[in-house]
Amino acid sequence: MTALKVDRLGKAYRMYATPKARFLELITGKPRHTPYWALRDLSFELAPGETLGIVGRNGAGKSTLMKLVAGTLQPSEGSVTYKGRMTAILELGTGFHPEFTGRDNIYFGGALMGFSRAELRSVEAWIEDFSELGPALERPVKTYSSGMVVRLAFSLVTAIRPDLLIVDEALSVGDGHFQKKCIDRMVHIRSKGTTILFCSHSMHHIMQFCGRAIWLDGGQLMDSGPPAKIVPAYVAHAVEGRSAAVLEAPESDTRPQQRCVVESVVLLSPGQTVTRGERLVVEVRFRILTDGLFVFGVAFDRSDSKTRTIAETSLENGFAPVSLAAGEHRVEFGVETECLRAGRYEVHAGLLDETLLHIEDYLTVEIDLVDRDPIQSPAVMRTGVDWDLQRQFGMVSRGGES
């Protein structure tokens, strides 16, 4: 069953050298413009409950795609078809009247989305509670900050579960506390069958939240597939092209609303210089601000920004959230370095929420991993391999690279 089908979708804008050229084209009917394709020849299909992440640098065509699917732009070629009710968060304030209060805009914006007054009345209290706007709900929206507009918009578009939800970068404006609420809400409605188009500069969210991803550049599809394939390729390309902010989108100061604070990350042994094969032991001291479930995480980033190794606290059947009470805590973890390639690494250690979708807090230290072998290799990782050579050569050898 298909929830959303995008078929050879494209959007072209007419570029005129002068206003006179535009006028002459209108009068004579003779083309005097150059087409600029913001998006061209894009096709994909999504099933109910599927989440597609969209990555790409600024100007790649991501917002154009979102607007075409939402219907706020008309395509120059191709088509978009979907089943059921669609809601979207695109540009901040879209669908809200600045002179109306937040409460009035629940009904005004909701009517534009196709909700009946009875439907909106049934979820008004839920929107008020979820948005946490309090008395501000009675003020004109023109007095709202961008974060407050996002609170109202997200609460409205997800109050009545849509069949298709489109989210375009809006969550990067909100604070950490509300971002987590939004992610949790999207996880919930996705489990009920909502299909989600999710555009973000946060590669962590793309990796953890999305089942598939597409990479756009210059209005063209560069690649599509699992996020584990698309994100590293996009990040490597962005780093080579010196694109900014590809790993995490800038966030406002969220510390007052964080559930924990990582206070120190210390290399206990062997120190900042590690010989490959030595066990690296790291101590993390942190303060829990609010009781809850947390997951410890560590990531190793090579200095060339092309290789990332990640691990979370885990059991045999998956990651393991840990229940922690408010107060000071300390944890140690050990990492086997035999499989890592020599080089300089940034070690990020910290805590995530129980869904792995929200990074609560972390700190970074650096290590130099040196190789004891005289022969260096360009391999990304080094893995142990047992070679059975006895039958042919009368010897047994170990080692290997990948």
DABELQUI-V864379 format. One record per residue. N is the residue number from 1. RES is the residue in three letters. SS is DSSP state (hx for helix, st for strand, lp for the rest). OMEGA is omega in degrees with one decimal (NA if undefined). NEAR is the number of other ideal C-beta (glycine too) atoms within 8 Angstrom. Layout:
((N/RES/SS/OMEGA/NEAR) (N/RES/SS/OMEGA/NEAR))
This chain:
((1/MET/lp/-178.1/4) (2/THR/lp/177.9/8) (3/ALA/lp/-179.5/14) (4/LEU/st/176.7/13) (5/LYS/st/174.2/10) (6/VAL/st/-172.9/13) (7/ASP/st/175.2/9) (8/ARG/st/-173.6/9) (9/LEU/st/178.0/16) (10/GLY/st/177.2/13) (11/LYS/st/179.9/13) (12/ALA/st/174.5/11) (13/TYR/st/178.9/7) (14/ARG/st/179.8/9) (15/MET/st/-179.5/8) (16/TYR/st/179.4/11) (17/ALA/lp/-179.4/5) (18/THR/lp/173.5/6) (19/PRO/hx/179.1/6) (20/LYS/hx/179.4/6) (21/ALA/hx/178.3/11) (22/ARG/hx/-178.7/12) (23/PHE/hx/-179.3/8) (24/LEU/hx/176.9/10) (25/GLU/hx/179.9/13) (26/LEU/hx/-176.4/6) (27/ILE/hx/-172.9/6) (28/THR/hx/-175.8/6) (29/GLY/lp/179.4/4) (30/LYS/lp/-177.6/6) (31/PRO/lp/176.5/4) (32/ARG/lp/-178.1/9) (33/HIS/st/172.8/10) (34/THR/st/-179.7/6) (35/PRO/st/172.6/8) (36/TYR/st/-177.2/8) (37/TRP/st/176.0/10) (38/ALA/st/177.8/9) (39/LEU/st/-178.5/13) (40/ARG/st/170.4/10) (41/ASP/st/178.6/10) (42/LEU/st/179.7/13) (43/SER/st/170.9/9) (44/PHE/st/176.5/8) (45/GLU/st/177.9/8) (46/LEU/st/176.7/12) (47/ALA/lp/176.6/9) (48/PRO/lp/179.3/9) (49/GLY/lp/-179.9/10) (50/GLU/lp/178.8/11) (51/THR/st/179.6/12) (52/LEU/st/175.0/14) (53/GLY/st/-179.1/16) (54/ILE/st/-178.9/14) (55/VAL/st/179.8/16) (56/GLY/lp/-179.6/11) (57/ARG/lp/177.2/9) (58/ASN/lp/-178.5/3) (59/GLY/lp/-177.3/5) (60/ALA/lp/-177.9/10) (61/GLY/lp/-176.6/14) (62/LYS/hx/-178.8/12) (63/SER/hx/175.8/10) (64/THR/hx/177.6/12) (65/LEU/hx/-178.4/14) (66/MET/hx/-178.9/15) (67/LYS/hx/177.4/10) (68/LEU/hx/178.6/14) (69/VAL/hx/-179.3/15) (70/ALA/hx/179.2/10) (71/GLY/lp/177.8/7) (72/THR/lp/170.2/6) (73/LEU/lp/175.9/8) (74/GLN/lp/-177.9/4) (75/PRO/lp/172.5/11) (76/SER/lp/176.3/7) (77/GLU/st/178.5/9) (78/GLY/st/-175.7/12) (79/SER/st/174.5/9) (80/VAL/st/175.8/13) (81/THR/st/177.3/7) (82/TYR/st/-178.7/12) (83/LYS/lp/175.2/6) (84/GLY/lp/-176.1/8) (85/ARG/lp/180.0/8) (86/MET/st/171.4/13) (87/THR/st/-173.9/11) (88/ALA/st/167.1/12) (89/ILE/st/-178.7/11) (90/LEU/lp/177.5/12) (91/GLU/lp/-177.1/5) (92/LEU/lp/176.6/9) (93/GLY/lp/179.4/8) (94/THR/lp/179.5/8) (95/GLY/lp/177.9/8) (96/PHE/lp/175.0/13) (97/HIS/lp/-173.4/8) (98/PRO/lp/-178.6/8) (99/GLU/lp/179.8/6) (100/PHE/lp/174.5/11) (101/THR/st/176.6/10) (102/GLY/hx/-179.8/15) (103/ARG/hx/177.5/10) (104/ASP/hx/-178.4/9) (105/ASN/hx/171.6/14) (106/ILE/hx/-178.4/13) (107/TYR/hx/179.3/10) (108/PHE/hx/179.5/12) (109/GLY/hx/179.1/12) (110/GLY/hx/178.0/11) (111/ALA/hx/177.7/10) (112/LEU/hx/178.9/7) (113/MET/lp/177.8/10) (114/GLY/lp/177.6/5) (115/PHE/lp/175.1/9) (116/SER/lp/179.4/5) (117/ARG/hx/179.1/8) (118/ALA/hx/177.7/6) (119/GLU/hx/-178.6/10) (120/LEU/hx/178.8/13) (121/ARG/hx/-178.0/7) (122/SER/hx/-178.1/6) (123/VAL/hx/-177.3/10) (124/GLU/hx/-179.8/10) (125/ALA/hx/178.6/6) (126/TRP/hx/178.9/9) (127/ILE/hx/179.2/13) (128/GLU/hx/-178.9/10) (129/ASP/hx/-176.0/7) (130/PHE/hx/-176.5/10) (131/SER/hx/-179.7/12) (132/GLU/lp/-179.8/7) (133/LEU/lp/176.0/11) (134/GLY/hx/-178.7/5) (135/PRO/hx/-179.5/6) (136/ALA/hx/-180.0/10) (137/LEU/hx/179.7/12) (138/GLU/hx/179.5/7) (139/ARG/lp/175.7/10) (140/PRO/st/-179.1/8) (141/VAL/hx/179.2/16) (142/LYS/hx/177.7/6) (143/THR/hx/-175.7/6) (144/TYR/lp/166.9/11) (145/SER/lp/178.9/5) (146/SER/hx/178.5/8) (147/GLY/hx/178.4/11) (148/MET/hx/176.6/10) (149/VAL/hx/178.3/13) (150/VAL/hx/178.6/15) (151/ARG/hx/-179.1/13) (152/LEU/hx/-176.8/18) (153/ALA/hx/-177.6/15) (154/PHE/hx/178.9/16) (155/SER/hx/-178.2/12) (156/LEU/hx/-172.8/13) (157/VAL/hx/179.9/12) (158/THR/hx/-178.5/13) (159/ALA/hx/174.2/9) (160/ILE/lp/-169.6/8) (161/ARG/lp/176.7/7) (162/PRO/lp/172.9/13) (163/ASP/lp/177.8/13) (164/LEU/st/179.0/16) (165/LEU/st/179.2/15) (166/ILE/st/-179.8/14) (167/VAL/st/-175.6/14) (168/ASP/st/171.2/12) (169/GLU/lp/-171.2/10) (170/ALA/hx/-174.6/13) (171/LEU/hx/-179.8/12) (172/SER/hx/179.9/11) (173/VAL/hx/-175.8/9) (174/GLY/lp/177.5/13) (175/ASP/lp/-174.6/10) (176/GLY/hx/-179.7/10) (177/HIS/hx/-177.5/9) (178/PHE/hx/174.8/13) (179/GLN/hx/-179.7/12) (180/LYS/hx/178.0/11) (181/LYS/hx/-179.3/9) (182/CYS/hx/178.9/11) (183/ILE/hx/178.9/14) (184/ASP/hx/-180.0/9) (185/ARG/hx/178.9/11) (186/MET/hx/175.9/16) (187/VAL/hx/-178.8/11) (188/HIS/hx/-176.5/8) (189/ILE/hx/174.4/12) (190/ARG/hx/179.6/11) (191/SER/hx/178.2/7) (192/LYS/lp/175.2/8) (193/GLY/lp/179.1/8) (194/THR/lp/174.0/14) (195/THR/st/-172.2/16) (196/ILE/st/166.7/13) (197/LEU/st/-171.0/14) (198/PHE/st/179.0/14) (199/CYS/st/-176.4/12) (200/SER/lp/170.3/14) (201/HIS/lp/177.6/10) (202/SER/lp/-178.7/9) (203/MET/hx/176.3/13) (204/HIS/hx/179.7/10) (205/HIS/hx/177.9/13) (206/ILE/hx/-177.9/16) (207/MET/hx/-171.6/10) (208/GLN/hx/-171.1/9) (209/PHE/hx/-170.8/12) (210/CYS/lp/176.8/13) (211/GLY/lp/177.1/7) (212/ARG/st/178.3/13) (213/ALA/st/171.1/15) (214/ILE/st/-178.3/13) (215/TRP/st/179.1/13) (216/LEU/st/174.6/17) (217/ASP/st/-179.3/11) (218/GLY/lp/-179.8/7) (219/GLY/lp/-178.1/11) (220/GLN/st/174.5/9) (221/LEU/st/177.9/9) (222/MET/st/-179.0/10) (223/ASP/st/176.0/9) (224/SER/st/180.0/9) (225/GLY/st/178.9/7) (226/PRO/lp/178.1/8) (227/PRO/hx/179.6/12) (228/ALA/hx/176.5/7) (229/LYS/hx/-171.9/9) (230/ILE/hx/-174.5/17) (231/VAL/hx/179.0/13) (232/PRO/hx/179.5/10) (233/ALA/hx/179.6/11) (234/TYR/hx/-179.5/14) (235/VAL/hx/179.3/13) (236/ALA/hx/178.8/10) (237/HIS/hx/-178.5/10) (238/ALA/hx/178.8/10) (239/VAL/hx/178.1/11) (240/GLU/hx/179.0/6) (241/GLY/lp/177.8/7) (242/ARG/lp/173.5/5) (243/SER/lp/-174.6/8) (244/ALA/lp/168.2/4) (245/ALA/lp/179.9/8) (246/VAL/lp/-178.0/11) (247/LEU/lp/177.7/6) (248/GLU/lp/176.8/9) (249/ALA/lp/177.5/9) (250/PRO/lp/178.9/5) (251/GLU/lp/174.4/10) (252/SER/lp/-179.4/7) (253/ASP/lp/-174.7/5) (254/THR/lp/-173.2/10) (255/ARG/hx/179.8/6) (256/PRO/hx/-178.1/5) (257/GLN/hx/176.6/7) (258/GLN/lp/178.0/12) (259/ARG/lp/178.9/9) (260/CYS/st/177.3/14) (261/VAL/st/173.7/9) (262/VAL/st/-172.8/14) (263/GLU/st/178.1/6) (264/SER/st/172.0/8) (265/VAL/st/-172.4/12) (266/VAL/st/175.1/8) (267/LEU/st/-178.2/11) (268/LEU/st/177.9/7) (269/SER/st/-5.2/7) (270/PRO/lp/-177.3/7) (271/GLY/lp/-175.9/6) (272/GLN/lp/176.5/8) (273/THR/st/-175.4/8) (274/VAL/st/173.9/13) (275/THR/st/-177.9/10) (276/ARG/lp/-175.7/14) (277/GLY/lp/175.4/6) (278/GLU/lp/178.7/8) (279/ARG/st/178.3/8) (280/LEU/st/-179.8/13) (281/VAL/st/-174.9/11) (282/VAL/st/176.3/16) (283/GLU/st/176.3/11) (284/VAL/st/173.8/15) (285/ARG/st/-175.4/10) (286/PHE/st/-179.8/15) (287/ARG/st/176.4/9) (288/ILE/st/-179.0/14) (289/LEU/lp/-178.7/8) (290/THR/lp/177.9/7) (291/ASP/lp/177.6/7) (292/GLY/st/178.4/10) (293/LEU/st/-178.2/9) (294/PHE/st/173.7/15) (295/VAL/st/175.5/15) (296/PHE/st/-179.3/14) (297/GLY/st/175.7/16) (298/VAL/st/179.0/13) (299/ALA/st/177.1/10) (300/PHE/st/177.1/13) (301/ASP/st/174.8/10) (302/ARG/st/-177.7/12) (303/SER/lp/178.5/8) (304/ASP/lp/175.0/6) (305/SER/lp/-178.7/8) (306/LYS/lp/-176.2/8) (307/THR/lp/177.0/9) (308/ARG/st/175.6/8) (309/THR/st/-173.2/7) (310/ILE/st/173.4/8) (311/ALA/st/174.1/8) (312/GLU/st/174.2/11) (313/THR/lp/-170.3/9) (314/SER/st/170.0/8) (315/LEU/st/-177.5/6) (316/GLU/lp/-176.4/3) (317/ASN/lp/177.2/3) (318/GLY/st/-179.3/5) (319/PHE/st/-172.0/9) (320/ALA/lp/173.1/8) (321/PRO/lp/-179.6/9) (322/VAL/st/177.9/9) (323/SER/st/-177.0/7) (324/LEU/st/178.0/10) (325/ALA/lp/179.3/6) (326/ALA/lp/179.8/6) (327/GLY/st/-178.9/6) (328/GLU/st/-179.2/6) (329/HIS/st/178.4/9) (330/ARG/st/177.7/8) (331/VAL/st/174.0/8) (332/GLU/st/171.6/9) (333/PHE/st/178.5/10) (334/GLY/st/-177.4/8) (335/VAL/st/174.0/11) (336/GLU/st/-174.4/6) (337/THR/lp/-175.9/12) (338/GLU/lp/-174.1/8) (339/CYS/lp/-175.7/8) (340/LEU/st/175.2/12) (341/ARG/lp/-179.7/12) (342/ALA/lp/178.6/8) (343/GLY/st/178.4/9) (344/ARG/st/-176.4/8) (345/TYR/st/163.6/13) (346/GLU/st/179.4/9) (347/VAL/st/179.0/14) (348/HIS/st/-179.3/12) (349/ALA/st/-179.1/15) (350/GLY/st/-175.7/14) (351/LEU/st/174.3/13) (352/LEU/st/174.1/15) (353/ASP/st/-172.1/13) (354/GLU/lp/178.7/9) (355/THR/lp/-174.2/10) (356/LEU/lp/-177.5/10) (357/LEU/lp/-177.1/12) (358/HIS/lp/175.2/10) (359/ILE/st/-177.2/9) (360/GLU/st/178.6/12) (361/ASP/st/178.2/11) (362/TYR/st/171.8/11) (363/LEU/st/-173.9/11) (364/THR/st/170.4/9) (365/VAL/st/-179.2/12) (366/GLU/st/174.4/9) (367/ILE/st/171.3/12) (368/ASP/st/179.5/10) (369/LEU/st/-178.3/14) (370/VAL/st/-176.2/9) (371/ASP/lp/-179.8/9) (372/ARG/lp/-178.0/6) (373/ASP/lp/179.4/6) (374/PRO/lp/-179.4/2) (375/ILE/lp/179.8/4) (376/GLN/lp/-175.8/6) (377/SER/lp/175.0/7) (378/PRO/lp/-177.7/3) (379/ALA/lp/178.6/8) (380/VAL/lp/178.5/5) (381/MET/st/177.2/10) (382/ARG/lp/-176.8/12) (383/THR/lp/178.5/8) (384/GLY/lp/180.0/8) (385/VAL/lp/175.2/7) (386/ASP/st/178.2/6) (387/TRP/st/178.3/9) (388/ASP/st/-177.4/6) (389/LEU/lp/-172.4/10) (390/GLN/hx/-176.4/8) (391/ARG/hx/-176.7/4) (392/GLN/hx/-169.6/5) (393/PHE/hx/179.3/5) (394/GLY/lp/-179.3/5) (395/MET/lp/176.8/6) (396/VAL/st/-178.7/8) (397/SER/st/177.1/6) (398/ARG/st/174.3/8) (399/GLY/lp/179.8/7) (400/GLY/lp/-179.8/9) (401/GLU/lp/177.4/8) (402/SER/lp/NA/7))
